Amino acid sequence: MNVSFADVNIRVAEGVGIVSFTLQKTAGAVGPVSVQITTVDGTATGTRYHFSLYSSVLDKRIIICPGEDYVSINETVLFEIEEREMIVQTLILDNSLLEDVEEFLAFLTPIAGAFPVAVQNSIAVVSITDNDGK
């Protein structure tokens, strides 16, 4: 039984707000299985901490985290027997810096347990395109 990223090359605009990772599990599991999803900075900088506030001028919620590009992930994903697909999402942060395309990586690793799991397509590359006039 395998777990993999459905898409290993993801491109998002800086102002999109969210990036989704679709994880797929092949049939054949006799019990629940877990994998770890972890992000690692490339040229994009991740953070575990951010806060948001509502801007009445912009009429939207804005996330404050100067200089950061996305919210890092380090989470365990549990697939129950009947589950074949899971979606993990994280925030893409909008800053006012003029930047080239920036990237970060997401890794899938198996977690040892009662039911063995292998990972295929275990690395996803996320490219963030700038929206600040460049």
Secondary structure, DSSP 8 states (H G I E B T S, - for coil): -EEEES-SEEEEEGGG-EEEEEEEE-S--SS-EEEEEEEEESSS-EES--EEEEETTTTEEEEE-TT--EE--EEEEEE-TT--EEEEEEEB---S-----EEEEEEEEE--SSS--EEES-EEEEEEE--S--
